[in-house]
Amino acid sequence: MKLRFVAIVLGILLVYSGISFYIGWNGWLFFSTLFNWEKTGFYTLVVGLIAYAYMIGRLAYRAPLKPVAEAFKLVGSYWFAVLEYAVLILPPANIISLILKAAGAEKSVYIVGVGSIALLLMVVLIVRGTWNAWSPIIRTYHVQVPKPAGQLKKLRIAMASDLHLGTIVGNRHLKRLVSKVKQINPDLILLPGDILDDDIEPFLRKNMSAVLGELNAPLGVYAVTGNHEYIGRKVPEFIAAMEAIGIRVLMDEAALIADSFYVIGRKDKASAGFGSGGRLPIHDLIAPLDQSRPLIMLDHQPSDIAKASENGIDISVSGHTHRGQMMPNHLITRKMFELDWGYLKKGGLHAIVSSGFGTWGPPVRIGSRSEVIHIEVEFS
């Protein structure tokens, strides 16, 4: 198993290095022609550092110079976005260049001209994607639940998934979340997983709890674990940090709210692979509950929508997919999940999946937006 894992890692690194070399080679053709560069040494060093910056940042993070490691990680994260779109942009650009060269065009046309267009397209994508990532919007859904909820006739929910708080998404973006939630003025706040980006250390060191703790609502703030909380292997510490600021993490539990409705929180699907004993089926979770009351469920990954509908869940909220974060990745998430983003009415279930508030990897979103979900619920 270890040899197989090493072989897989080496294979991935080999492919990654090959693509990075391809991008660097195209860059050299463009810049050396444009600026008459002759020596490759400095250029090769810079491209190599950028290409492996994320790995350097991760390896150096435990060293005393954390700000330097975080800077490398940020640069490397952006490189992942460059790498993805270069794979889409450069092959057509190379083909066009070869056709122009064969037709007798000069280097200023088939290298500088075509290269300038490719570079401009890349810059536009990265700049626009960065703006999409750091400029959250509020997306509103209206749902009707045909059940009584005690004295409540309506319920206003604010939901934000996939904050990914860590070395890249930090207090500045977190303040945007607090601001958007205050605009909604919710009765209830739900955080369906991936609050952390793996490691809890930057969350604690940068005192992000002080900002996250500003989230409050009359009926409370509830969260569940996502796969990244398990990847970080600090779930007990995460739960303690959340509870210290008044956020209750539901671990295969249900909370009766205002003697009116239930909020049900599932452990993430990833819990089974990290020695946490897996999670309970939806049927077992709701068996002890008064199912004549409305049932609102947090489930980080939208993989059990059919089961939620079959078991009488009224509203489910999820994240995880980021809607692919950078198109055309959304074509993959659309194939993986019945609902990878947006709203679906399935039987009596209102399923809502968010593209998330933070980002994983590059702080770039193309074809998706950083969002906070506003749900207006009417009971009857």
Secondary structure, DSSP 4 states (H G I P E B T S, - for coil): -HHHHHHHHHHHHHHHHHHHHHHHHHHHHHHHHHH-----HHHHHHHHHHHTHHHHHHHHTTSS-HHHHHHHHHHHHHHHHHHHHHHHHHHHHHHHHHHHHHTT--HIIIIIIHHHHHHHHHHHHHHHHHHHHHS-EEEEEEEEE-S-BTTBSEEEEEE-----BTTTB-HHHHHHHHHHHHHH--SEEEEES--B-S-SHHHHHTTHHHHHTT---TT-EEEE--HHHHHTT-HHHHHHHHHHTTEEEPSSEEEEETTTEEEEEPPPGGGGGGTS-----HHHHHTTS-TTS-EEEE-SSTT-HHHHHHTT-SEEEE-SSGGGSBTTTHHHHHHH-S-SSEEEEETTEEEEE---SS-SSSS--BS---EEEEEEEEE-
